[in-house]
Amino acid sequence: MECNPDCPVARAHEVLGGKWTTLIFRDLMGGVRRYSELMRSLDGISPRMLAERLKMLEAEGLVTRTVFPTVPPTTEYALTELGRGMGPVIAAMAAFGAALQSR
């Protein structure tokens, strides 16, 4: 069965369904994070995958990237207003995960 491309759930899944994406949101919900902080937090992600996911989220208008002219360059990421709208979704996922753990 094909999904209607106009379906809002399908569109959200298209953006958020990739591996690591919700965990990146989880980390950015706490505020601005440097690339290196995200790498440390996301145990097992490759630098290439993190960079790819962050670029995609930036292109979708969910994340902003700020590069500071230091040596080496410092890059910080933050959620946009649209990205912060994921807060209730991440909170619901955390509650559901906690319920699964406590069974």
FISEVO-587696 format. One record per residue (C-alpha): residue number from 1; residue in one letter; x, y, z. Coordinates in nm, 3 decimals, decimal comma, always signed. Layout:
N
(NUM; 'A'; (X; Y; Z))
...
***
This chain:
103
(1; 'M'; (+0,000; +0,000; +0,000))
(2; 'E'; (+0,141; +0,338; -0,102))
(3; 'C'; (+0,130; +0,630; +0,134))
(4; 'N'; (-0,027; +0,955; +0,018))
(5; 'P'; (+0,261; +1,204; -0,028))
(6; 'D'; (+0,039; +1,478; +0,115))
(7; 'C'; (+0,000; +1,289; +0,444))
(8; 'P'; (+0,152; +1,496; +0,728))
(9; 'V'; (+0,266; +1,183; +0,914))
(10; 'A'; (+0,446; +1,058; +0,603))
(11; 'R'; (+0,616; +1,398; +0,562))
(12; 'A'; (+0,726; +1,399; +0,928))
(13; 'H'; (+0,857; +1,045; +0,894))
(14; 'E'; (+1,049; +1,143; +0,581))
(15; 'V'; (+1,240; +1,403; +0,784))
(16; 'L'; (+1,254; +1,238; +1,127))
(17; 'G'; (+1,258; +0,868; +1,045))
(18; 'G'; (+1,631; +0,831; +0,988))
(19; 'K'; (+1,854; +0,660; +1,239))
(20; 'W'; (+1,998; +0,903; +1,497))
(21; 'T'; (+1,764; +1,192; +1,409))
(22; 'T'; (+1,546; +1,174; +1,721))
(23; 'L'; (+1,856; +1,138; +1,940))
(24; 'I'; (+2,003; +1,453; +1,784))
(25; 'F'; (+1,677; +1,630; +1,870))
(26; 'R'; (+1,696; +1,489; +2,224))
(27; 'D'; (+2,040; +1,643; +2,269))
(28; 'L'; (+1,952; +1,977; +2,110))
(29; 'M'; (+1,639; +2,011; +2,327))
(30; 'G'; (+1,883; +2,096; +2,608))
(31; 'G'; (+2,012; +2,399; +2,418))
(32; 'V'; (+2,302; +2,487; +2,193))
(33; 'R'; (+2,553; +2,205; +2,141))
(34; 'R'; (+2,890; +2,194; +1,974))
(35; 'Y'; (+2,956; +1,931; +1,710))
(36; 'S'; (+3,206; +1,760; +1,943))
(37; 'E'; (+2,947; +1,747; +2,224))
(38; 'L'; (+2,700; +1,576; +1,992))
(39; 'M'; (+2,967; +1,327; +1,882))
(40; 'R'; (+3,040; +1,234; +2,246))
(41; 'S'; (+2,672; +1,205; +2,337))
(42; 'L'; (+2,571; +0,991; +2,039))
(43; 'D'; (+2,776; +0,683; +2,114))
(44; 'G'; (+2,828; +0,484; +1,795))
(45; 'I'; (+2,747; +0,753; +1,536))
(46; 'S'; (+3,013; +0,819; +1,274))
(47; 'P'; (+3,131; +1,175; +1,210))
(48; 'R'; (+3,005; +1,146; +0,853))
(49; 'M'; (+2,657; +1,035; +0,964))
(50; 'L'; (+2,631; +1,315; +1,222))
(51; 'A'; (+2,737; +1,576; +0,966))
(52; 'E'; (+2,488; +1,435; +0,713))
(53; 'R'; (+2,197; +1,438; +0,961))
(54; 'L'; (+2,277; +1,790; +1,081))
(55; 'K'; (+2,296; +1,919; +0,722))
(56; 'M'; (+1,959; +1,760; +0,643))
(57; 'L'; (+1,799; +1,908; +0,956))
(58; 'E'; (+1,946; +2,247; +0,870))
(59; 'A'; (+1,811; +2,224; +0,513))
(60; 'E'; (+1,466; +2,141; +0,654))
(61; 'G'; (+1,477; +2,453; +0,874))
(62; 'L'; (+1,485; +2,257; +1,200))
(63; 'V'; (+1,842; +2,333; +1,308))
(64; 'T'; (+2,070; +2,635; +1,280))
(65; 'R'; (+2,446; +2,612; +1,248))
(66; 'T'; (+2,686; +2,880; +1,368))
(67; 'V'; (+3,054; +2,861; +1,278))
(68; 'F'; (+3,303; +3,063; +1,482))
(69; 'P'; (+3,634; +3,172; +1,323))
(70; 'T'; (+3,862; +2,992; +1,565))
(71; 'V'; (+4,144; +2,748; +1,499))
(72; 'P'; (+4,016; +2,484; +1,461))
(73; 'P'; (+3,670; +2,622; +1,372))
(74; 'T'; (+3,404; +2,586; +1,640))
(75; 'T'; (+3,060; +2,488; +1,516))
(76; 'E'; (+2,746; +2,512; +1,728))
(77; 'Y'; (+2,400; +2,378; +1,654))
(78; 'A'; (+2,065; +2,485; +1,793))
(79; 'L'; (+1,702; +2,412; +1,720))
(80; 'T'; (+1,494; +2,666; +1,532))
(81; 'E'; (+1,145; +2,753; +1,651))
(82; 'L'; (+1,010; +2,484; +1,418))
(83; 'G'; (+1,263; +2,235; +1,555))
(84; 'R'; (+1,167; +2,316; +1,914))
(85; 'G'; (+0,816; +2,206; +1,818))
(86; 'M'; (+0,953; +1,852; +1,845))
(87; 'G'; (+0,974; +1,896; +2,224))
(88; 'P'; (+0,638; +1,733; +2,302))
(89; 'V'; (+0,717; +1,446; +2,063))
(90; 'I'; (+1,053; +1,379; +2,231))
(91; 'A'; (+0,888; +1,405; +2,575))
(92; 'A'; (+0,623; +1,153; +2,470))
(93; 'M'; (+0,891; +0,919; +2,337))
(94; 'A'; (+1,081; +0,949; +2,667))
(95; 'A'; (+0,766; +0,866; +2,866))
(96; 'F'; (+0,690; +0,572; +2,640))
(97; 'G'; (+1,049; +0,445; +2,667))
(98; 'A'; (+1,035; +0,473; +3,046))
(99; 'A'; (+0,708; +0,277; +3,051))
(100; 'L'; (+0,869; +0,005; +2,838))
(101; 'Q'; (+1,167; -0,013; +3,073))
(102; 'S'; (+0,953; -0,045; +3,384))
(103; 'R'; (+0,743; -0,339; +3,266))
***
